Amino acid sequence: MNIILFGAPGAGKGTQGELLAKRFDLVRLSTGDLLRDALRRGTPLGLEAKRFMDAGELVPDSVILGLVREVMAAESARGGFIFDGFPRTQAQAESLDATLDEMGTPLAMVIVLDVDDETIVARLSRRLACPRCGAVYNLDTDKPKTAGVCDVCVTGLVQRSDDEASTVRRRLEVYRAQTAPLLAYYESAGVPMHIIAGDRPVDEVQADLVRRIES
């Protein structure tokens, strides 16, 4: 079973995606996580990505798709994949379709976590991250055990620059511009699509997601 999970930054994709992956024995694929891991390990694709990032350029589709294909090849015996915020462009969507066709495992559905902009801005302004290991916390829903300190590596937490309100609003504009064509792409392909209200407690959203998947 393969699922694409869309949602604006701060909509809860990471939290819900991890819960779904555990429940249905899926491999969660987040390109952000894949990039950070490849950079940390210094893999060939990670080093190639770093070259673009150091130059202030977007990491090209070829690198992102290479990272995704590596994990899919390694984890192909598992129950399927949940793609967290991927694909981001139609070129990525078409390449993902081709890869899934080669594996003989088509998409089961697309799920969209729908949260209004002001709720997202408020959520992300309460988010802190560890600059060392990348762990993320929320001061409302997932506080660190010790205030201001990472539970994993005991490093001081910071607010990422991309979580500042003005930057979040720009990220939301980019998300809408990128995602609307993708939703139309999957609708035209006849892939089942579910829009889920994501501005509810985590357990309520998860229960709704599970119902949709199991039905």
N, C-alpha and C positions, 0 to 999 in steps of 0.2 A: 504494500500500500504506500503510495507516494502522495504527499500533500504539500501544497504551497501555502505558506502563511504570510499574508500581507498585513501591513499596518504601519501607520506613521511612526516616526521616532517617538518612543515613550508610550506607545499603545499597549505594550505588554507582550510583544512577540517572544522575547527571550524567556520570560517566566512561563508563559503558556506553552511555548514550544518544548521546553525542557520537561514539563509535566506530561505532555502528550507523548513525547519520545519514550519516557519511562513506562507509561501505561500501555502503549501499543508496541513496544520493542522496536521503535524506529530510530534511525540515526538522524540527529538534528544537525543540519548544515547551515551555519551562519557564516557568511563570507567575511564579516568583521572578525569573528573568532578565528577563522582559517588564516586570515592575513596576519593577525597578531601571533598566532602559533608558528607560522612559517617564518616570520621575522625573528622570533625568539630563537628558533632552532637553526636559523641561517641556511634554510634549504635553497636549492637553486631558484625555485619560483619565488621564495621569500626575498632573496637578494635582488631578483629582477624587479619585484614590487617596490623594494626599498629605493632602487634607483629612481623610479618615477616619483615616489613620495618625497624624497629628498630634494627633487627638482620642483616640488610644488605642483606636480601634475597628477591627474587622475590615473589610477592603476587601470591599464587597458583590459578590455574584455578577455583577451587571449590569456592573460595571467590569471584573472579571476576564474575563468572556466577551467584552466589547468589545475588550479587548486581543488575545485569542486570535483573534477573527474578523478583526481588522485584518491580522494576519500571514497567516492562512489565505487571505484574499482576495488579498493581494499575492503569495503564493507558490503559488497554485493550479496553476501549470503544472509544478511540480516533481513528483518521483516519489511524493510522499505525505508524511505527517507521523508523527513519533514524539512522543507526548504524555508528557512527563516529570513524573510526579506530578500529572497533571491528567486527569480531573476529581477534585474532592475531595468533592463532594456529589452526591446524586441529581439535584438540579435542574440542576447543571452537566452531568451525564452526559446527561440528557434533551435539554438545549440543544445539546450537542455532537452527539448523534445527529441532531437536526434539521438542523444545519448540514451535516453530512456527507451526509445524504440530499439536501439541496439541491444539493450539489456532485456528487452521483452517485458518491461514493467511500466505501463502507462500511468499517467497521473490519475489519481482517484478523485481529487477535488481541489478547489481553491477556496481558502477561507480568508476573509477580510475582517480584522479587528477594527471596529469603527469607534473612534473617540474624538470628541470635538477639540478644536485647537486650544481653547483656553484651559481645558483640563490637562492637556499635554504640556503646555507651558508651565502650569503649576506643578505637575509631576516632576518634570525634569529639573526645575529649579531646586527641588529637594533631593536631587541625586548627587552622590559623591562617588568617586572612583579612586582606586589604588593606582598610583603611577608606576608601581613596580610590577605587580602581577596581573593587573587589569580587572580585579574583582570590583563589582559595582554594588552600591548600597543605596537605599532610599530611606530618608529620615522619617517617613511616615509608615512604610510597610515592611522595610527590611533593614533595620538599624544594625550597625556594627555592635559587637558585644561591649567594646570600650569606645566611648565617644571619640570620633575623629581618627580612629586607628583601624587598619585592616585586620580582620580576623585571621586571614591566611598567613600574611607575612609581617604583620606588626609594623607596617609602614604608614606614615601619616596620609590621610585621605585628602583629596582635593576636588574642587568642582572643575570639570572639564570645560574648556572654552566653548565647545559646541553645545553645552547645556545652558549657556546664558540665554536670556529671554529673546534678545534680538536675533541671535543665531538660530535658535529653535524655530522662530517664525520663518526664517529663510529656508531652513531645512524642510519645513512643512510645505512651503511653496514648491520646492524641488520634488518632494515626494509626490504631491498631487500631479505635477506635470509629467513625472515619469510613470506613475502607476495607472493613471486613467487609460492610456493606450493599451497597457498590458491586460487590464480587466476586459477591455473590448476584444483583445486578441483571444483570450481564453473563452470568452462568451461565444465568439464566432466559431471557435473550435468545438463547442459543445461540452466543455468541461464543467461539471457541476460546481456551482459557486454559492457560498454561504456568507452572508454578512452578519457578524455577531457584534452586539453592543459591548464594547470593551471598557466602558466607564462604570463597572460594577466591581464588587469584591472579587478577588482572585478565584475563590472557590466557586462562585456563581458562574463566572465566565468559563471556568474549566468544565463544570457540569454541563453547560450548554454545548460546548465544543464536543464533549464525549458523546452526548446524545446525537448530535448531527453526524458524527463519524460512524457510530454504531448503527444508525438507521440507514 
